[in-house]
Amino acid sequence: MNGSSRISVRELLQSQQPDASVCVKGWVRSTRRGKGVAFVTLNDGSCFASLQVVLTPELENYDIASKVGTGACLVVKGELVASPAAGQAWEVLAQSIEIVGAADETYPLQKKRHSLEYLRSIAHLRPRSNTFGAVFRMRSALAFAVHQFFQQRGFVYVQTPIITANDCEGAGEMFRVSTLDPSCPPQQDGKVDWSQDFFGERTGLTVSGQLQGELFATAFSDIYTFGPTFRAENSNTSRHAAEFWMIEPEIAFADLRDNCQLGEDFLRYLVVYALENCQEDLHFFDQRIEKGLIDKLESLAKAQFHTMTYTEAVEQLQKADQSFEFPVTWGHDLQSEHERYLTEKVFSAPVFVTDYPKQIKAFYMRMNDDEKTVAAMDLLVPRVGEIIGGSQREERLDVLQTRMTAQGIASGDMDWYLDIRRWGTCPHAGFGLGFERLLMYLTGMENIRDVIPFPRTPGHAQF
């Protein structure tokens, strides 16, 4: 393989003038052979569009190159010229073609539409398809945008631990991390003796970086985490995965209103960023995945965000002129159908629902003066429902200890968390945004398995 400098397909398609000598490298999407000429479409992942390469019999290996299979890897040297074909500005007249990696007719991605279910079964190859090329370019762009948003505002990026001894959500849905022999673990008093495990105690994969994030917020004021989280929830719905990425900012000297404002600013920023920087891929999603996607995002970018309490939401739902599958009762969590009714029928816009009943929310959320509700907030958006969930945290030591006792959480295991309430406590708040949920909203993809490179779900950990 020669050492010629590679020019990306994206750069070539954006060229302002012809070039007598270019070198492009990529993978064959299709081959078409005519009388005395052949056409190869080449894609290198740098953009949605592919580049047409024109082959003529003057090529030394024309007979072989003109029959190259879909999926083959090529190095093409030639001349960049204006294309007479409709829909493309440039093409390359090949002067030499090197077949770096051949692909035969058994290559799974042929020139036809494949179902998303089939593509999940070949997750190691699906990034080469149009749909998943667009998905993962969007994922990369939005990951950059997440960091850019917080870095521009002076937030400190904190890498919280993946292995933890604490269950932030208190639901017990953690994957166990252990080096003990599963067939014969050491025991004491008839129970597994976790003191003999690698970390000297029972540990699992984290469900959230929030608790550790709070510690850093009391030193740096404004921080955010962005990393993988795990839930051992035996759920096969289109919205659940066992491994997913969470974005969790935490802000000191802040109340629930500040938290809502940060959530609004953050979501609006990401939507605008996608509209301005991912136009080619968004147009594909708009045409093939969700009709009206771009209009939806443009509306959200300009929308007024509304706010209502949980109690007001329940009252609004109870007088709704439609029936719901799940009854609406104060004290029970809102379901997706309720959230969509509020955003699509009542407001036709995003809405923050705040001040939820304490019994359906986590121990760390700040108790309101009514002692019935906590300073929690969920951001609901049309067509999806909840996309952000957060709260003002309980900064009062005595109240937090009472809440922990009521929920059966041993305070001795959480002394490090309580310490920031003992020494230099301050009001603080934060929220979590599931990155994959965001990507589903921005791309129109309906299954979380299709917005993460290698999905982990019950019974599936391939690739």
TIMARBA-216098 format. One line per 5 residues: number of its first residue (from 1); for each residue x, y, z of C-alpha. Coordinates in steps of 0.05 Angstrom, whole numbers. Last residue first. Layout:
BEGIN
NUM = X/Y/Z ~ ...
END
This chain:
BEGIN
463 = -391/-157/390 ~ -448/-194/425 ~ -476/-178/493 ~ -548/-199/484 ~ -592/-238/532
458 = -620/-177/566 ~ -595/-115/528 ~ -526/-88/512 ~ -524/-48/447 ~ -459/-42/407
453 = -453/26/374 ~ -510/61/410 ~ -566/97/371 ~ -601/36/342 ~ -609/-5/405
448 = -647/54/435 ~ -703/39/387 ~ -747/92/353 ~ -696/130/311 ~ -723/199/298
443 = -652/227/295 ~ -655/283/348 ~ -704/248/394 ~ -669/181/391 ~ -603/217/402
438 = -629/250/466 ~ -653/183/493 ~ -584/155/477 ~ -550/210/516 ~ -593/200/577
433 = -599/268/610 ~ -589/272/685 ~ -602/332/730 ~ -570/376/782 ~ -580/419/843
428 = -542/452/900 ~ -557/491/963 ~ -495/495/1007 ~ -461/452/1060 ~ -392/474/1085
423 = -377/415/1129 ~ -432/369/1155 ~ -474/367/1091 ~ -411/351/1050 ~ -397/296/1101
418 = -463/262/1088 ~ -438/232/1022 ~ -374/206/1055 ~ -416/178/1112 ~ -458/138/1063
413 = -449/67/1087 ~ -458/90/1159 ~ -523/123/1138 ~ -556/56/1126 ~ -611/67/1074
408 = -678/38/1097 ~ -721/89/1061 ~ -745/124/1124 ~ -673/123/1151 ~ -648/158/1089
403 = -702/211/1093 ~ -686/225/1166 ~ -612/230/1150 ~ -627/279/1094 ~ -670/322/1139
398 = -616/325/1193 ~ -560/341/1144 ~ -595/397/1106 ~ -569/399/1034 ~ -625/358/1002
393 = -611/363/928 ~ -651/406/880 ~ -677/358/829 ~ -667/322/763 ~ -698/286/704
388 = -688/303/630 ~ -720/272/568 ~ -789/255/595 ~ -843/251/542 ~ -823/229/472
383 = -871/258/420 ~ -871/328/451 ~ -819/343/505 ~ -821/332/580 ~ -769/361/628
378 = -775/328/696 ~ -764/366/760 ~ -756/349/834 ~ -761/395/894 ~ -795/344/938
373 = -868/336/958 ~ -907/318/1021 ~ -867/355/1073 ~ -907/418/1054 ~ -842/458/1062
368 = -809/419/1005 ~ -760/363/1018 ~ -698/366/976 ~ -684/304/933 ~ -630/257/961
363 = -678/201/981 ~ -703/188/910 ~ -773/202/885 ~ -840/165/885 ~ -854/173/960
358 = -835/247/961 ~ -893/267/916 ~ -867/308/857 ~ -850/383/859 ~ -838/400/786
353 = -863/385/716 ~ -823/423/664 ~ -858/431/597 ~ -836/428/525 ~ -887/454/474
348 = -956/440/446 ~ -980/463/515 ~ -1042/422/532 ~ -1047/373/475 ~ -975/355/455
343 = -934/368/518 ~ -986/350/570 ~ -1015/293/530 ~ -945/266/517 ~ -929/264/591
338 = -994/228/608 ~ -982/176/553 ~ -911/166/577 ~ -935/151/648 ~ -936/199/707
333 = -915/170/774 ~ -968/156/826 ~ -982/198/887 ~ -1041/236/857 ~ -1080/189/813
328 = -1085/187/737 ~ -1109/119/713 ~ -1063/83/663 ~ -1092/67/594 ~ -1116/138/589
323 = -1184/167/569 ~ -1193/232/532 ~ -1225/299/547 ~ -1174/314/602 ~ -1202/335/670
318 = -1159/286/708 ~ -1099/303/666 ~ -1100/377/684 ~ -1109/361/758 ~ -1051/313/755
313 = -1008/365/721 ~ -1026/418/772 ~ -1005/370/828 ~ -940/354/791 ~ -925/428/788
308 = -925/467/722 ~ -871/499/680 ~ -870/518/606 ~ -813/522/557 ~ -825/572/500
303 = -805/541/434 ~ -754/568/385 ~ -706/508/384 ~ -765/461/395 ~ -799/486/332
298 = -735/477/292 ~ -729/407/319 ~ -799/387/300 ~ -792/420/231 ~ -729/380/220
293 = -763/315/240 ~ -824/326/195 ~ -823/255/168 ~ -785/210/215 ~ -737/157/188
288 = -727/163/112 ~ -736/236/91 ~ -724/272/157 ~ -670/223/177 ~ -634/236/112
283 = -642/311/119 ~ -614/306/189 ~ -551/271/162 ~ -537/327/113 ~ -554/383/163
278 = -511/359/220 ~ -476/424/241 ~ -529/478/245 ~ -591/437/261 ~ -551/392/308
273 = -522/451/345 ~ -591/483/351 ~ -618/420/383 ~ -559/414/430 ~ -564/486/452
268 = -639/481/465 ~ -628/420/509 ~ -574/454/549 ~ -609/521/558 ~ -673/487/581
263 = -637/441/629 ~ -596/500/658 ~ -660/540/668 ~ -694/481/702 ~ -635/474/751
258 = -635/549/766 ~ -709/543/783 ~ -696/482/827 ~ -644/518/869 ~ -571/535/858
253 = -511/554/901 ~ -474/494/872 ~ -488/464/803 ~ -487/390/784 ~ -487/368/711
248 = -502/295/694 ~ -496/269/623 ~ -510/195/620 ~ -488/140/572 ~ -520/72/565
243 = -510/0/584 ~ -567/-47/603 ~ -612/-16/550 ~ -683/10/555 ~ -726/52/508
238 = -746/0/456 ~ -770/-46/511 ~ -734/-110/529 ~ -730/-100/604 ~ -694/-143/655
233 = -664/-84/692 ~ -590/-93/709 ~ -578/-19/697 ~ -510/9/676 ~ -478/77/666
228 = -427/100/616 ~ -398/171/617 ~ -410/245/617 ~ -402/281/684 ~ -412/355/696
223 = -386/406/745 ~ -404/476/770 ~ -384/499/840 ~ -313/470/839 ~ -308/445/911
218 = -380/431/932 ~ -395/411/860 ~ -341/357/865 ~ -378/321/921 ~ -444/327/884
213 = -413/293/824 ~ -395/233/868 ~ -469/225/884 ~ -490/239/813 ~ -446/190/775
208 = -505/144/761 ~ -523/70/755 ~ -453/48/771 ~ -428/-22/760 ~ -427/-63/824
203 = -391/-72/890 ~ -399/-114/954 ~ -341/-102/1001 ~ -267/-116/1009 ~ -251/-89/939
198 = -228/-156/911 ~ -276/-198/952 ~ -259/-227/1020 ~ -301/-174/1056 ~ -359/-197/1012
193 = -370/-257/1056 ~ -430/-289/1021 ~ -483/-308/1072 ~ -493/-370/1116 ~ -462/-338/1178
188 = -399/-322/1138 ~ -388/-349/1069 ~ -332/-353/1018 ~ -358/-363/947 ~ -363/-433/918
183 = -391/-436/847 ~ -386/-360/836 ~ -312/-360/855 ~ -302/-289/880 ~ -273/-237/833
178 = -335/-192/837 ~ -372/-135/803 ~ -447/-144/809 ~ -491/-109/758 ~ -538/-61/794
173 = -614/-59/794 ~ -621/-50/869 ~ -672/6/861 ~ -637/55/908 ~ -623/104/851
168 = -553/119/874 ~ -534/47/889 ~ -468/53/925 ~ -407/7/926 ~ -382/33/860
163 = -345/11/797 ~ -354/60/739 ~ -324/116/779 ~ -337/190/764 ~ -297/226/710
158 = -309/299/725 ~ -311/355/673 ~ -307/423/706 ~ -359/474/683 ~ -335/542/659
153 = -394/559/614 ~ -358/547/548 ~ -335/480/576 ~ -406/459/591 ~ -434/472/521
148 = -371/448/486 ~ -371/382/523 ~ -443/367/503 ~ -429/392/432 ~ -372/342/423
143 = -418/285/443 ~ -470/315/395 ~ -422/311/336 ~ -400/239/351 ~ -472/215/360
138 = -492/250/296 ~ -436/216/258 ~ -459/152/291 ~ -531/158/267 ~ -513/181/196
133 = -467/122/184 ~ -520/80/217 ~ -572/97/165 ~ -527/96/104 ~ -496/29/121
128 = -422/21/137 ~ -436/30/212 ~ -477/-35/205 ~ -416/-80/200 ~ -400/-98/272
123 = -474/-92/290 ~ -490/-150/244 ~ -551/-176/281 ~ -572/-104/294 ~ -573/-94/218
118 = -625/-148/211 ~ -671/-114/261 ~ -660/-47/227 ~ -686/-77/163 ~ -640/-77/102
113 = -651/-35/40 ~ -613/-59/-20 ~ -542/-53/-48 ~ -511/-110/-9 ~ -490/-108/64
108 = -478/-180/85 ~ -415/-193/44 ~ -426/-263/17 ~ -417/-239/-54 ~ -343/-227/-44
103 = -305/-171/-11 ~ -232/-152/-28 ~ -187/-112/17 ~ -134/-65/-9 ~ -156/-65/-81
98 = -110/-13/-112 ~ -139/30/-167 ~ -99/74/-215 ~ -116/132/-261 ~ -188/137/-239
93 = -230/195/-264 ~ -258/222/-199 ~ -326/254/-194 ~ -352/323/-175 ~ -415/364/-170
88 = -465/308/-157 ~ -541/307/-164 ~ -545/301/-239 ~ -487/269/-277 ~ -440/313/-318
83 = -389/311/-261 ~ -336/364/-255 ~ -268/333/-250 ~ -222/306/-196 ~ -166/268/-229
78 = -140/201/-205 ~ -114/157/-151 ~ -161/107/-117 ~ -145/64/-57 ~ -200/13/-48
73 = -234/-28/6 ~ -287/-78/-17 ~ -356/-74/14 ~ -394/-83/-51 ~ -352/-126/-98
68 = -300/-106/-149 ~ -320/-122/-220 ~ -292/-59/-252 ~ -228/-67/-212 ~ -214/-137/-240
63 = -225/-122/-314 ~ -194/-52/-307 ~ -128/-75/-276 ~ -82/-32/-319 ~ -134/23/-326
58 = -142/44/-399 ~ -207/5/-400 ~ -242/63/-363 ~ -263/71/-290 ~ -303/130/-264
53 = -305/139/-188 ~ -368/169/-158 ~ -361/196/-88 ~ -410/178/-33 ~ -454/225/7
48 = -467/218/82 ~ -401/248/103 ~ -332/227/128 ~ -353/154/128 ~ -304/134/73
43 = -354/122/16 ~ -339/101/-55 ~ -389/93/-112 ~ -357/55/-170 ~ -374/67/-242
38 = -352/27/-302 ~ -337/45/-374 ~ -327/11/-442 ~ -399/-13/-446 ~ -428/-8/-377
33 = -410/-32/-308 ~ -442/-9/-243 ~ -409/-20/-176 ~ -439/-3/-108 ~ -421/20/-38
28 = -347/7/-44 ~ -305/25/16 ~ -255/81/24 ~ -191/115/2 ~ -183/177/-40
23 = -119/203/-74 ~ -121/265/-117 ~ -82/290/-177 ~ -106/336/-232 ~ -152/376/-185
18 = -216/411/-206 ~ -240/472/-169 ~ -281/492/-107 ~ -278/426/-72 ~ -334/408/-23
13 = -344/338/-53 ~ -269/326/-48 ~ -265/348/25 ~ -324/303/44 ~ -294/244/7
8 = -232/251/49 ~ -164/265/18 ~ -111/213/32 ~ -37/229/25 ~ 0/177/-16
3 = 39/126/25 ~ 29/67/-20 ~ 0/0/0
END
